């Protein structure tokens, strides 16, 4: 269990570093990204370990990577937020 947790955290940090380098303009503060990656991976690995039981280390690491990627993707934002203009449709008849 200790090695699964260590591997999950390492995968989460690695994924967070890659995401921070690749999407630096679209992510919030670097500290938030580097904290979200390993914590999400640890939680995902722990839940998978509890559900499947011992002996499924590779599956637990894969799920940890997936959960980490999913939560890091929630931090992404648009590069240039578009202005929303609420106007009436000219072809619409009231």
N, C-alpha and C positions, 0 to 999 in steps of 0.2 A: 504494500500500500504506500509505503514511503517513497519508493522509486516511481510509482505511478504519479504521485503528487509532484515530485520533483520534475519528472518529465513533462507533466501537464503545464507546470509553471514555466519551464524552459520554452516549451512550444508557444505559450501565450506571450512571453516576452519577445521571442523571435518574430512572431506574427505582428505584434505591436510595433516593433522597430521597422519591419518592412512596410507596414501601413503608414507609419509616420514619415518614412523617407519617400514613399511613392505618392501619398496624398497629403503632403504637408500643408498645402494651401486650402484644403477642404476639411481639415480636421481641427478641432478646438485645441486647447493648450496641450503641449506635449506631455506634461505630467499626468493629465487625465487619460490620455491614450496609453501611456506606459503603465498606468495602474489598472486600467480596464482589461487589457489583454490577459495578464496572468491571473487576475481574480476570476474572470469569466472562464478561463481554462480550468482553473482549480474547481470551480463549482460544477462545470460540465463533467469533468473527470470524476468528481466525487459522486454526483448523481448517477452516472453510468456505472460506477463501481458498486453502489448500493443496489441498483436495480439488477445488474447481471451477476454480481457476486465476484469472488476472486477467480483468477485464471483467465480473464479476458482483458489483458493489459493493452493489446493493440487496439481493440475496439474502444476501450476507455480513452486512450490517447487520441484516437480519431474523433470521437465525440467531443473531447475537450477542445480540439482544434476547431471543430465546427461551431461550438458555442462561442468560442472566443472570436471567430470571424463574424458570426452573426451580431454579437454585441458591438464589435468595432464598426461594423457597417452602419449601425444605428447612429454613430457619432458623425458620419459623413453629412455634409451639407452642400448645397449648390455653390458653384463658384461665383456666379453673379445672380443673385436673386432677382427674378423678373418682377416688375411692377404689375400688380393686378389692377386692371382697369375695369370697373363695373359700369358698363354702359348698356343701354337698351339696344336690342336688335332692331335695325331699321326696317326689316321686312316683317316684323311681328305686328299684327293688327290687334289692338286692344279690344 
